[in-house]
Amino acid sequence: MTTPKAFLLGAVFVSLLAGSTALARVPQSGPTTLPDRIINATEALSGADQGVLAKFIEGYTNSLETAKDSATIEDARRALIEPFRTGLARPAFRNAFSNAAVKPLKRIIEGTDTRRAILAMQVAAFIATKDSLALITSRLSDTEKDVAKRQNAASTIGHALENMIGSNARPEETAPRLNDVDFDGVTRAITAAAEKETEVTITLQELKALSIIASRSGIGAKSATLARANHVTIVESVLNRVAASKAPDVGIRIVTAAIGDFQRQWTRAPATHATVGPVIAPLLVKVLKTSAAQWDAAHGAGSGEGDDVAKRDYADAVAGSEVLLRVVDSRLRSNAAAVTAERAIIGAWDAGDRKAFEEAVAKWEKVVSEKPYR
């Protein structure tokens, strides 16, 4: 589970973004603000403007890296992201900013000061170029031993994607800032990290990021398919771990969250139903079969809080799987009779009727072993 340090620092991203957007107060030798002509430039910056931008970035990244007091450090972070919060930032400016900022931000992110590294990752997320996002995804790897950094890298990449292509994207910036090749690179980096991650909360954030790529408009079909397939692969890996455990495994929470992601993907991308349904349905049946194999452990009569939480976790996974299975099947086999009655599976689970549960799951297993699922 996540360490207290990781948990506390994990809240930094959201809390700081909620802060004031007033101009920063950091004293520095360079400019403290950038003129609109630089921020909304539609062509490559002139040499003079590049110089102004370079001094601006140098001054504030230096404060972010070396300042002693918290207020100055926070003001530096705010100053560096402010140009991207106005809605005026254009690709020419974004790329020029990235070229000048990536090197100092990389040094801070790879440093030993966790708080400064987290703030630098936030700046990189707002820049939102291929090179700046690589600074964040590089901290997802298990080679990064600082759990707080991994935790915040996972949540920050999700926020960055939401701001680029998700529900937080500005109307004037609806076109993705990355091309499909770049998105595929992000997908592969997240996937490689998630396959080895041992912290549940970090894996949840990584899967959320993949779900954003898989389901948002503006992403190429092949890139969305890659993200979706990798999402399923990771969930299957977690499910295998859960199945191998003799005791209730907290990994079932990852599975439950993924089912919710799959439901959202299904709703947002109806054109993909014919290809997505045959992938998701067998996985949902596998969730039910794994739950059946964990029946005694998940229905344990323990009186401890942990036992009650485990029961709820498994019940949520079972309920979510049954609902989505019925939705998928009604779309792919629209003329077929219902495989089981509504709530037959979760009803048997809650009632502790193992025989009825396994009989219902067996019916679904047979269905997904035939066309159109196979």
N, C-alpha and C positions, 0 to 999 in steps of 0.2 A: 504494500500500500504506500501511498505518497507520504513522505516525511513531513513533519510540521513545517520545516523550512520551505519545502517545495509548496506546501499548501498556502502559506502566508504570502510568499512571493508570487504565487500563481494569481493572486488577486490584484497584483500591481497593475497589470495591463488595463483592466477594466476601470479601476479606480482612477488612474492617472488620465485616461482618456476622458473621463467625466469632468475633469478639472477645467479651470478657466482657459480660454483661448486668447487671453490678452497677450500683447507683445511681451517678450521676455525682457528681464531687467539685467541680464548678465553684462557686466562691464567687459569690454574687449577692445582691442586695437582696431579690429575690422568693423565692417558695417553691422548694425544691429537689426536691420530689416532689408528686404529686397524689393526693388521697384517692380511695379506690375509689368513693365516692358520685358523684364527678364522672365518672370513667372509664366506669362502667357505668350511667350515668343513662339512663333510658328515655324521659324527657321533656326538654323544653328546660331548659337550666340556669337556675338562679335568678340574679338580678343579682349576688348575693354570689359565687356560684361562678364566674360569668363573669369577675368581677374577679380571682379567684384564678388562673384559667386564663390570663387576659391577662398577668398579672405573670410567671407561669411562662414563658410563651412569649417575652415581651419580654426577660427576663433571659438566656435561653439563646440566642435568635437574635442578641442583641447580642454574646454571647461568640463565637458561631460567626462573626460578621462582623468582629469587631475584636480578639479575643484574639491575643496575640503568640506564645504557646508552643503547640506541637502538642498537648500533653496536654490543655490546657484546651479547645482547639478540638474535639478528639475527644470529650471528656466532654460538651460541649454537644450534639454530634450524638447521642450515646448517650442523653442525658437526654430529648431531644425525641422519639426513636423508642420509648423504653421503654414508654410507656403502650399502644402498639399491639402490643407483643410479648407481652403478658400473656394475650391472648385475652378480656379483659374489655371492651375498647372497643366501645361501641355507637354506632349511627348518630347519636344526639343529640350525644354527645361528639365524634365524628369531625367532624361538621359545624361544631360550635362551634370546635373546634381549627383546622379549615381556615379559617374566617372570620377568625380572629385571626392565623394564621401565614402565609397566602399572600402578603401584602404584603411583610413582611420577607424571606421566602424568595425572592421574585421579585427583590428588590433584590440579594441575594447571588448568585443564579444568573446575573443579567445583568451582574454585576461582572467585573472583570478578573482576580480571583484564582481560577485554575482549580480549585485544590484545595478551596477553600471552596464554590465553585459545585457541585462534584461531591457534597460532603457535604450541601449543601442539597437537591440533587435526590434524594438518598437519603431524607431526611426527607419530602419531598413524596411519594415513592413509598409510604412507610408510611402517610401520612395517607389516600391513595387516595380522594380525591373528584374530581369532575369538574374543579374549579378547580386542585387540586394537581397532577393529572396533566397539565393543560394547561401547567404550568410546565416539565414535562419535554419534552413533545412540541414545545414552542416552540423548544427547542434542537436539534431534529433538522434544521431547515431549513438550506439551503445559505447562508442569510444569516448563520448562526453560523460564523464563520471559524476558531474554535478547534476543531481536530479532536478534541482530548481531550474537550471538552464534548460534541460530537456522539457520539463513541464511547460515553461513559458514559450519555448520554441514551438511546441505543438499547438498551444492556444493562439500564439501570435500568427502563425502561418494561416490558421483558420480565419482570424480576423482580417488578415491581408486579402485572402481570397473573397471574403464577404464584401469587402470594400471595393474590390475589383470587378467581380462578376455576380455577386450575390445581392441579398436584399438591401444592403447598405450602399450599393453603387449609386453614384450621382447620375442624374439623367443625362448630363452632358458628357459623361464618361462611360457610356454603356458598352462601347466596343472594348473587348479585352486588351490589356496592355501587353500581354504575352501572346506569342503565336502558339499553335498546337504543339510544336516540338518542345517549346519551353514548358508548357503545361505537362507534357509527358515526362519531362525531366523532374518536375516537382512531384508528380505522381510516383515515379520510381523511387525518388529519395524518401518520400513518406512511407512507401510500402516496405522498402528495405529496413527502415528503422522500426516500423510496427511489427515486423516479423520477429524481431529480437527483443522488443520492449517487454519488461516485466512489470512495470507500473500500470495498473488498471486505468487510472485517470489520464495518463499520457496516451495510452492506446485509444481511449475514447475520443480524445481530441484529434488524434491522427486520422481516425476513421471519419470523423466529422468533416475534416478537410477534404478527404477523398470524395465524400458524398457531395460536397459543394461542386467539385469539378465534374462529377458524374451527372449532375442533374440541372445545372444552370444553363440558361440560353446563352448563345454566343460561343460556346465551346464546340469544336468540331466533333462530329459523330465518332470518329476513331479514338479521339482523346477521351471522350466521355465513356466509351466502351472499355478502354484500358483502365480508367479509374474504377469503373463499376466491377470489372472482372477482378482487379486487385483487391477491392473492398471485400468481395465474396471470398477470395482466397484467404485473406487474413482472418475473417470470421470462421471459416472452416478450420483453420489452424488452431484458433482459440477453442473451438468446439471439440476438437480432438483432444486437447489438453483437459478440458472439462470431463470428457468421457473417460479418460484414463485415470481420473482421480476417484479415490474411494470415498472421499468426503465431499460435501458441497463445495464447489469451486467458485470464487468470486468472479472468475472469467465469464460466468453466465450473465453478469451485468453488461459486459461488452456485447454479448450476443443480443441481449434485449434491446440495447441502444441501437445496434445495427438494424434490427428488425424495424425500428422506428424510422431509421434512415431509408431503408428499402421502401417503406410505405410512402415517404415523401417523394422519393425518386419515381415511384410508380405514378403518383398523382401528377407530377410535373412533366413527365415525358411520356404521354400516351402513345406517341408514335413508336416507342421502343418496346411496347408490350409483347409483341410476338417473339422478340429475341430475348427479352429480359425474363419473362415468365418462366420459360424452361430452365433458366439458371437458378432463379430464386426459389421456386417451388420445391425442388429436391433438397435444397439447403434447409428449408423450413421443416420438412419432414424429418430431416436429420436432427434438428433441434428437438423435435418431439420424441424421437427414438432415444436420443441422449438423455432426455429428461426421464424417460421410462427406465433406462438403465440406472439412473441415479435415484430411482423411486424411494427406496428406503431411507437414503441419506437426506433427500430433499423433504421427506415427510416425517423426519425424525421427531420424536416426542419431547426433545429437549426443551427446557424451560428458559434457557438463556436467550439474551437479546440476539446473539449471533445466529441462533437457530431460527428465530422468527424472521430475521432479515433474509436468511437463505431461503426460507419457504416463500417469502414474497418475491424474491428474485426469480426463482424457478417458475412460480405461478405467472409472473409477468411475461416470461419468455414463452410459456405454453399458450397463454391467451393471445399474445401478439402473433405468434405463428399461426394459430388457428384462424384468426381474423384475416390475415393477409393471404393465407392459402385459399380461403373461400373467395376473396376478391379476385385473386389471380385466376382461379379456375373458372369463375363465372365469366371472365373475359376470354380465356383461351378455349373453353368448352361451353360456349354460351347456350347451347341447346341440350346440354347434358343435365341429368337430374343431380341434385345436391348429393355429394358423397356422404356426408353426415349431417345430422340435424344441427342447427345453429347452437353453439355453445356446448355441443356434445362432449368435446374433448376437455375443455377447461372445467366443465361441470363434473366430469368423472374425476379429474385431477383434484378438484376442491373437495369432492365427496370421499376421496381416498379409494375409489373403485378402480383398482388397477386393471382388472380384467376388461372392464368396459373401455378404459383408456387405451389399452393395447389393441383391442379389437378395432377401435376407431382409427388409430394410427395405422394399423395394417391396411385398412381400406385406402387411406391416402397414399401409402407406400406403393400399393398396386397401381393407383391412378398415375402417379408421377413416373412410373417405370414404363409407361406406354405413350404413344403419340397423344398430343403434340409435344409432350415433355421430352421424349427420347427420339 
